[in-house]
């Protein structure tokens, strides 16, 4: 029986660019910005990197379809470099490739980097999905937009559990208020301004019932990680400064939600399945008690709210009570989006998964400054790519190294 990769791979360095409207630089400069921090943190020479994975999704205008831009930009030593793309989990896929390569014994030290330079491409938000979602996409959703799809998720969720619209909108607003409060404390975030509950509730509607502050923005950014074996890591760093991977799981829709299943449109089947497998791999029996902090794919406030339940942390239909009680606040039981999340960083797609891991890494090492969580043990990240009825979900759990 497969045992997974728990504690077989250590993260010895991470880096992250400043996210935002980076008109002053190109994708290559963003990659260098993240990489320089990462390799300095790892304390190794780039010649020691044996293989690399490069995550990017829509940004082919700047980086093309191959992995050559990563190899050439970072002057990697003529090693194997692979480009990964899996919608919004593209950065996590790069991390997964590097981690599995080390866990398999094929390589000792690997790099994962994700980047997206969206502002220069005329990119106003997630585009209408065509063939990338399968050949039926033109029939299913010729004019579908991301805000429209996730607005339907909000309506379906409210209907499934009999939640009055104003009560649901208040809970979604509280999600955004929480994330913005955290983003104020983060110098690398794109949006660093607190918002009030009234600001969110009175904002212009984008797709009913989602308002402006229920939607994440569009940004440029890059993030990366260097991984190795725990044995090599112990030769480079004190045990107290080593973070290991506890689980990486991925689940993709198989068409049942959209075509032939009993799905009610009120949750993400893939997230529920991927998280259950991740807990099993990590040896977690009760995530509500054992997870210390989370970075979730808050492309829209309703996505984060529903994901609390798909992660088996909040009870079905009751996540709003946890939100309003402050359970997920920075000072709460399980802080969520301690760095501000997609809400404050925007969503440069290839970079987002690694940016989330960067925050978990900083928190575990006590380097998060004003937003530092007290004594975190396990951090969880979650990506969701696609639409509510056809998507990919990834879950990564990292924690402090134990001998």
C-alpha positions as CSV (number, residue, x, y, z in Angstrom):
1,X,0.0,0.0,0.0
2,X,1.3,3.5,-0.9
3,X,2.4,5.4,2.2
4,X,2.8,8.9,0.6
5,X,5.7,11.3,1.2
6,X,5.2,12.4,4.7
7,X,8.5,13.7,6.1
8,X,10.4,12.4,3.1
9,X,11.0,15.9,1.7
10,X,12.2,19.1,3.4
11,X,11.8,22.7,2.2
12,X,15.1,24.4,2.8
13,X,14.4,27.7,1.0
14,X,11.6,29.8,-0.2
15,X,11.2,33.2,-1.9
16,X,8.4,35.5,-3.1
17,X,8.3,38.6,-5.1
18,X,6.2,41.6,-4.2
19,X,2.8,41.1,-5.9
20,X,1.0,43.9,-7.6
21,X,0.8,45.9,-10.8
22,X,4.4,45.4,-11.7
23,X,4.7,47.6,-14.8
24,X,8.4,48.2,-14.0
25,X,9.5,44.6,-14.6
26,X,8.8,41.6,-16.8
27,X,8.2,37.9,-15.9
28,X,12.0,37.3,-15.9
29,X,12.6,40.0,-13.3
30,X,9.9,38.6,-11.1
31,X,11.4,35.1,-11.3
32,X,14.8,36.5,-10.3
33,X,13.3,38.4,-7.4
34,X,11.8,35.3,-5.9
35,X,14.7,33.1,-6.7
36,X,17.4,35.3,-5.2
37,X,15.5,35.3,-1.9
38,X,14.9,31.5,-2.1
39,X,18.5,30.4,-2.9
40,X,19.9,32.8,-0.3
41,X,17.5,31.3,2.3
42,X,18.5,27.8,1.3
43,X,22.2,28.5,1.6
44,X,23.3,26.5,-1.5
45,X,24.8,27.3,-4.9
46,X,22.6,27.2,-7.9
47,X,25.0,24.5,-9.4
48,X,23.6,22.2,-6.7
49,X,20.1,22.2,-8.1
50,X,19.6,19.0,-10.1
51,X,16.1,19.5,-11.6
52,X,13.4,22.2,-11.7
53,X,9.7,22.6,-12.3
54,X,8.2,25.8,-13.8
55,X,4.5,26.6,-13.1
56,X,2.7,29.1,-15.3
57,X,-0.9,29.0,-16.7
58,X,-2.2,31.7,-19.1
59,X,0.9,33.9,-19.4
60,X,2.3,32.4,-22.7
61,X,2.7,36.0,-24.1
62,X,5.6,36.5,-21.7
63,X,7.0,33.0,-21.0
64,X,5.8,30.8,-23.9
65,X,5.0,27.1,-23.7
66,X,8.3,25.5,-22.7
67,X,10.4,25.5,-19.6
68,X,13.3,27.3,-21.3
69,X,12.5,30.7,-19.8
70,X,13.2,29.4,-16.3
71,X,16.4,27.7,-17.3
72,X,17.7,30.7,-19.2
73,X,16.6,33.4,-16.8
74,X,18.1,31.7,-13.7
75,X,21.2,30.4,-15.6
76,X,20.5,26.9,-14.3
77,X,23.3,24.4,-15.0
78,X,21.8,22.6,-18.1
79,X,19.6,20.5,-15.9
80,X,16.1,18.9,-16.6
81,X,13.4,21.6,-16.3
82,X,9.7,20.9,-16.8
83,X,6.9,23.3,-17.3
84,X,3.7,22.5,-15.4
85,X,0.2,23.9,-16.0
86,X,-3.0,22.8,-14.2
87,X,-5.2,25.9,-14.0
88,X,-4.9,27.6,-10.6
89,X,-2.9,24.7,-9.1
90,X,-0.1,25.3,-11.6
91,X,2.4,26.5,-9.0
92,X,1.4,23.7,-6.6
93,X,2.0,21.2,-9.5
94,X,5.5,22.6,-9.9
95,X,6.1,22.0,-6.1
96,X,4.6,18.6,-6.3
97,X,6.9,17.6,-9.2
98,X,10.0,18.8,-7.3
99,X,8.8,17.1,-4.1
100,X,8.0,13.8,-5.7
101,X,11.4,13.8,-7.6
102,X,13.2,14.1,-4.2
103,X,11.0,11.6,-2.5
104,X,11.6,9.0,-5.3
105,X,15.3,9.3,-4.8
106,X,15.8,10.5,-8.4
107,X,17.3,13.8,-7.3
108,X,18.7,15.3,-4.1
109,X,17.9,19.0,-4.6
110,X,15.1,20.4,-6.8
111,X,13.6,23.8,-7.5
112,X,9.9,24.7,-8.0
113,X,9.0,28.2,-9.3
114,X,5.7,29.8,-10.4
115,X,5.2,33.1,-12.1
116,X,2.5,35.0,-13.9
117,X,2.8,38.4,-15.5
118,X,-0.9,39.2,-16.2
119,X,-1.0,42.9,-16.2
120,X,0.9,43.2,-19.5
121,X,-1.4,40.8,-21.4
122,X,-4.6,42.9,-21.2
123,X,-5.9,40.4,-18.7
124,X,-9.0,41.6,-17.0
125,X,-9.9,38.5,-15.1
126,X,-10.2,34.7,-15.6
127,X,-11.2,34.4,-19.3
128,X,-14.1,32.5,-20.7
129,X,-13.1,28.9,-20.8
130,X,-13.1,27.2,-24.1
131,X,-11.3,24.0,-25.2
132,X,-9.1,24.0,-22.2
133,X,-12.0,22.6,-20.2
134,X,-12.7,19.8,-22.6
135,X,-14.4,19.7,-26.0
136,X,-17.9,20.1,-24.4
137,X,-16.9,23.5,-22.9
138,X,-18.3,25.4,-25.8
139,X,-21.7,23.8,-25.2
140,X,-21.7,24.0,-21.4
141,X,-20.5,27.5,-21.0
142,X,-20.0,29.6,-24.1
143,X,-20.4,32.8,-22.1
144,X,-19.6,31.7,-18.6
145,X,-17.5,34.0,-16.5
146,X,-15.8,33.2,-13.2
147,X,-17.8,35.7,-11.1
148,X,-21.0,34.4,-12.7
149,X,-20.1,30.8,-11.9
150,X,-19.2,31.4,-8.3
151,X,-22.2,33.7,-7.8
152,X,-24.3,30.6,-8.7
153,X,-22.3,28.7,-6.1
154,X,-23.3,31.3,-3.5
155,X,-27.0,31.0,-4.5
156,X,-26.9,27.2,-4.5
157,X,-25.1,27.1,-1.1
158,X,-27.6,29.5,0.4
159,X,-30.6,27.5,-1.0
160,X,-29.2,24.2,0.1
161,X,-29.0,25.2,3.7
162,X,-31.9,27.7,3.9
163,X,-29.6,30.6,4.6
164,X,-31.2,34.0,4.1
165,X,-29.4,36.1,1.5
166,X,-28.5,38.9,3.8
167,X,-27.1,36.5,6.4
168,X,-24.9,34.8,3.8
169,X,-23.7,38.1,2.4
170,X,-22.8,39.2,5.9
171,X,-20.7,36.1,6.4
172,X,-19.0,36.5,3.0
173,X,-18.3,40.1,3.9
174,X,-16.7,39.1,7.1
175,X,-14.4,36.7,5.2
176,X,-13.1,39.7,3.1
177,X,-12.8,42.0,6.1
178,X,-10.6,39.4,7.8
179,X,-8.3,39.0,4.9
180,X,-7.9,42.7,4.3
181,X,-7.0,43.2,7.9
182,X,-4.2,40.6,7.5
183,X,-3.0,42.1,4.2
184,X,-2.4,45.4,5.8
185,X,0.4,43.7,7.8
186,X,2.1,42.3,4.7
187,X,4.6,44.4,2.7
188,X,4.5,42.0,-0.3
189,X,0.7,42.1,-0.7
190,X,-0.9,44.0,-3.7
191,X,-3.8,45.5,-1.7
192,X,-2.9,46.8,1.8
193,X,-6.0,48.7,2.9
194,X,-8.4,47.6,5.6
195,X,-12.1,47.5,4.7
196,X,-15.2,47.6,6.9
197,X,-18.2,45.3,6.9
198,X,-20.2,48.2,5.5
199,X,-17.6,48.8,2.8
200,X,-18.1,45.2,1.6
201,X,-21.8,45.1,1.9
202,X,-22.4,48.4,0.1
203,X,-19.9,47.8,-2.7
204,X,-21.1,47.6,-6.4
205,X,-22.4,44.2,-7.4
206,X,-20.2,42.2,-9.9
207,X,-22.4,39.1,-10.2
208,X,-25.3,38.9,-7.7
209,X,-24.8,38.2,-4.8
210,X,-21.0,38.9,-5.1
211,X,-19.9,42.5,-4.8
212,X,-16.6,44.1,-5.6
213,X,-14.9,43.1,-2.3
214,X,-16.1,39.5,-2.7
215,X,-13.7,39.1,-5.7
216,X,-9.9,38.9,-5.7
217,X,-7.9,41.0,-8.0
218,X,-5.5,40.5,-10.9
219,X,-1.8,40.8,-10.2
220,X,1.8,40.0,-11.3
221,X,4.0,37.9,-9.1
222,X,6.4,35.0,-8.6
223,X,7.3,32.5,-5.8
224,X,9.6,29.6,-5.5
225,X,10.9,26.8,-3.2
226,X,13.9,24.6,-3.0
227,X,13.4,21.1,-1.6
228,X,15.7,18.2,-0.6
229,X,15.9,15.2,1.7
230,X,15.7,15.7,5.5
231,X,19.1,14.2,5.8
232,X,20.7,16.8,3.5
233,X,18.6,19.5,5.2
234,X,20.0,18.6,8.6
235,X,23.5,19.2,7.2
236,X,22.5,22.7,6.1
237,X,20.3,24.0,8.9
238,X,19.4,23.4,12.6
239,X,16.5,21.0,13.0
240,X,14.4,23.8,14.4
241,X,14.7,25.6,11.0
242,X,13.6,22.7,8.8
243,X,10.1,22.4,7.4
244,X,9.0,19.1,5.9
245,X,6.1,18.1,3.7
246,X,3.4,16.1,5.4
247,X,1.1,15.6,2.4
248,X,0.4,16.7,-1.2
249,X,-2.9,15.5,-2.7
250,X,-4.7,16.4,-6.0
251,X,-8.2,15.7,-7.1
252,X,-9.9,16.5,-10.4
253,X,-13.5,16.5,-11.5
254,X,-14.6,13.5,-13.6
255,X,-17.7,15.1,-15.0
256,X,-20.1,13.8,-12.5
257,X,-20.9,17.3,-11.0
258,X,-21.8,18.8,-14.3
259,X,-23.2,15.8,-16.2
260,X,-24.6,12.9,-14.3
261,X,-24.1,13.2,-10.6
262,X,-26.4,14.3,-7.7
263,X,-24.3,17.4,-7.0
264,X,-26.4,20.3,-5.8
265,X,-23.9,23.0,-6.8
266,X,-23.2,23.9,-3.1
267,X,-19.7,22.6,-2.5
268,X,-16.5,21.3,-4.2
269,X,-16.4,17.5,-4.5
270,X,-12.7,17.6,-5.4
271,X,-11.7,19.6,-2.4
272,X,-13.5,17.3,0.0
273,X,-11.8,14.2,-1.5
274,X,-8.3,15.7,-1.8
275,X,-8.4,17.0,1.8
276,X,-9.5,13.6,3.2
277,X,-6.7,11.9,1.4
278,X,-4.2,14.6,2.6
279,X,-5.2,14.1,6.2
280,X,-4.7,10.4,5.9
281,X,-1.3,10.9,4.3
282,X,-0.3,13.4,7.0
283,X,-1.7,11.2,9.9
284,X,-4.3,13.9,10.9
285,X,-7.3,12.5,12.6
286,X,-9.2,15.8,13.5
287,X,-8.2,18.7,11.3
288,X,-10.3,21.2,13.3
289,X,-8.0,20.4,16.3
290,X,-4.7,19.7,14.5
291,X,-4.3,22.2,11.7
292,X,-2.7,25.4,12.9
293,X,-3.3,27.8,10.0
294,X,-4.4,27.8,6.4
295,X,-4.1,29.6,3.1
296,X,-7.1,28.8,1.0
297,X,-8.1,29.6,-2.6
298,X,-10.2,32.7,-1.9
299,X,-10.8,33.7,-5.5
300,X,-14.2,34.8,-4.2
301,X,-15.4,35.1,-0.6
302,X,-18.0,32.3,-1.1
303,X,-15.2,30.0,-2.2
304,X,-13.3,30.4,1.0
305,X,-16.6,30.0,3.0
306,X,-17.6,26.8,1.3
307,X,-14.0,25.4,1.5
308,X,-14.0,25.5,5.3
309,X,-16.7,22.8,5.0
310,X,-15.0,20.9,2.2
311,X,-11.9,20.7,4.4
312,X,-13.9,19.0,7.1
313,X,-13.2,21.8,9.6
314,X,-16.6,23.5,9.7
315,X,-19.9,21.5,9.7
316,X,-21.9,21.5,6.5
317,X,-24.0,24.6,6.2
318,X,-22.5,26.1,9.4
319,X,-19.2,27.7,8.3
320,X,-20.8,31.2,8.6
321,X,-21.0,30.8,12.3
322,X,-17.3,30.0,12.6
323,X,-16.5,33.0,10.4
324,X,-18.7,35.4,12.4
325,X,-17.3,34.0,15.7
326,X,-13.7,34.9,14.6
327,X,-12.6,31.2,14.4
328,X,-10.5,32.0,11.2
329,X,-9.2,35.4,12.3
330,X,-5.5,36.0,12.8
331,X,-6.1,35.7,16.5
332,X,-8.6,32.9,16.1
333,X,-8.3,29.1,16.5
334,X,-7.2,28.4,12.9
335,X,-6.1,31.6,11.2
336,X,-6.9,31.6,7.5
337,X,-5.2,33.8,5.0
338,X,-2.7,35.2,7.5
339,X,-0.8,36.9,4.6
340,X,-4.0,38.4,3.1
341,X,-4.8,35.6,0.7
342,X,-5.7,36.0,-3.0
343,X,-8.0,38.8,-1.8
344,X,-5.0,41.0,-1.1
345,X,-2.3,39.4,-3.3
346,X,-4.4,39.0,-6.4
347,X,-4.1,35.8,-8.4
348,X,-1.1,35.6,-10.7
349,X,-2.1,32.0,-11.4
350,X,1.2,30.1,-11.7
351,X,2.6,31.8,-8.6
352,X,-0.4,31.6,-6.1
353,X,0.1,28.0,-4.8
354,X,3.8,28.7,-4.0
355,X,3.0,32.1,-2.5
356,X,0.6,30.3,-0.1
357,X,3.3,27.8,0.9
358,X,5.7,30.7,1.3
359,X,3.5,32.2,4.1
360,X,3.1,28.8,5.8
361,X,6.9,28.4,5.7
362,X,7.5,31.9,7.2
363,X,5.0,31.2,9.9
364,X,6.5,27.8,10.8
365,X,9.9,29.4,11.1
366,X,8.6,32.4,13.1
367,X,9.5,34.9,10.4
368,X,6.1,36.5,9.7
369,X,6.6,39.7,11.7
370,X,3.4,41.5,12.8
371,X,1.2,38.7,11.6
372,X,3.1,35.9,13.3
373,X,0.9,33.1,14.6
374,X,1.8,31.7,18.0
375,X,3.6,28.4,17.9
376,X,2.1,27.0,14.6
377,X,2.7,23.2,14.0
378,X,0.9,22.4,10.8
379,X,0.0,24.6,7.8
380,X,-2.4,23.7,5.0
381,X,-2.7,25.3,1.5
382,X,-5.5,24.8,-1.0
383,X,-5.8,25.7,-4.7
384,X,-9.0,25.4,-6.7
385,X,-8.8,25.8,-10.5
386,X,-11.7,25.9,-13.0
387,X,-15.4,26.3,-12.2
388,X,-17.5,24.9,-9.4
389,X,-18.8,22.2,-11.7
390,X,-15.5,21.2,-13.3
391,X,-12.3,21.8,-11.4
392,X,-9.0,20.7,-10.0
393,X,-8.2,20.9,-6.2
394,X,-4.9,20.6,-4.6
395,X,-4.0,20.3,-0.9
396,X,-0.6,20.6,0.6
397,X,0.3,20.2,4.3
398,X,3.6,21.3,5.7
399,X,4.9,21.3,9.3
400,X,7.9,21.4,11.5
401,X,10.5,18.7,11.1
402,X,10.6,16.0,13.7
403,X,13.5,13.6,14.1
